[in-house]
Amino acid sequence: MSHKHGPNCNHGPSQSTGPRTIQVNDANKAPAIYKDTANYLKNFKKSGLKARQGVFNGRRFEYFKGKRGIEAILKEDYAKVVKNEKTPTSRDEAFNVLNELGKFGFILRVDRGEPIGNKGSPRILQPNPVQEFKEDGYYMWIWEGSKVKLYLGAVGLVAIILAGVLFPLWPNFLRLGVWYLSVGVLCLIGLFFAIALIRLILYIITYPILPRGFWLFPNLFEDCGIIESFIPLYGFDPVKEKKPSKKAVTDSAATATEAPATDSVATTSAIESKKVE
């Protein structure tokens, strides 16, 4: 009796040459801990996991290497995400966390192909038939997270565009308020550029006169808050550490080599004097 292979057959692989389907679970039904983990990994500032751009079925997706994902899980910042859960302390435990992300449908293992354009352009991604986590594998994000912010941003953008189009229909007091606001913003920008120009002129004037260059608002362009940018009022260039000259280094080395020789001479003299006695 002949046997035909079907979907529920367990007597060997089917000879079908059609495309292979990979079932992906719904990540929205996963436990909250894995959603928090996915949000942590997708946040570059917290996890340090830099995602690359790839093309999958004509769409762009972000992907990362498994080794980098394990390193991100082992960072101290991940402990803040899983406050009531055990924090992974070894690569095997981090491996299990990322493997669970794949099972719940957050990531998909892919094979990286050739770039779609010049060097540095996104690469073509194809699903790997073996969906398991490996350090040298590549994993594509198929979970986009909550879309509430995206929807709110889209609504806000449409509202701003409509408000701009309907500007002639605004009441007079609103149009006057927008005009004053725009003038105020322009004045603040002009004041900022004026301060930057004045501090540069002061630095150029005082540099040849003072031992160190004088800066007005030294933290103006530093990575800090708005108020901290104007504190302190003035400052000077940091003191440069003087490097020892080659002559001083040579003299100190010569002194270090002569000292043992002097001691040995004194010891030899003392021995000879004892022999004479």
C-alpha positions, 0 to 999 in steps of 0.5 A: 500500500502506497503512502502519501506524505501530508502535513501530519505525517511523521514517516519522513520529510516531504519532497515539497520544494515550496517555501518553508514557513516559520511560525512566529508567536505573538510577542504581545502575549509574552510575560511583562519581564520579556517586554521590559527586556526588549524595550531595554535592548532596543534603547541604545543609551541604556543597553549599548546594543547598536542595531544595524539596518537590514532589508527583509521582504522589501522592508527595513528592519533592525538587527543585532549580533547575538554576542552583543545582545549577551553583553547588553544583558550582563550590564548593570543597567539591566538589573534596574529593568528586572527589579523583582527577578533574578539578574543574569550573572553568566553568559549562559543565563543571558543566553537563556533570556535571549533564547526566550525572546526568540520563543515569544516572538520578539526576535527572529534569527536571520542570515545576512546577505549582500548589501543592497547598494554600495558598501555600508548600505543595509544588507539583505536578511533571510530567515534561518531555518534553525531558530535557536540563539547563538552568539555568532548569529544575527537576530532581527527585531520583529516586535515594534513595541507599543504604538501609542507614542507613534499614534499620538505623534501622528495625531499631533503632526496632523494637528500642527499642519492643520493649525498652520493651514488655518492660520488666517482664520485664527482670532487676532489675539492668537495671531498676535501672540504667535508673532510675539512668541516668534520674535522672542525666540528670534531674540533669544537665538540672536542673544546666544550668538552674540554671547558666543561671539563676545566670549570668542573676542575676549578670549582672543584679546586676553590669550597673549596677555594672561597666563591662561586664556579667559573664557566668559561662560566656560560651560556654554557649549558643554553637555549640561543643562541650560542653567548649568551652561551659564555657571560659572560666570567666567573661567580660564583654560586648564593648567597644562602639565609640563612634561619633563625634558629629555635632559632631566630624564637623562640626568635622573637615570644617570644618578640612579645608575651611579648610586649603586656603583658608589655604594659598591666602591665604599664597601670595597674600601671598608673590606680592604681597610679591615684586611690591612688592620 
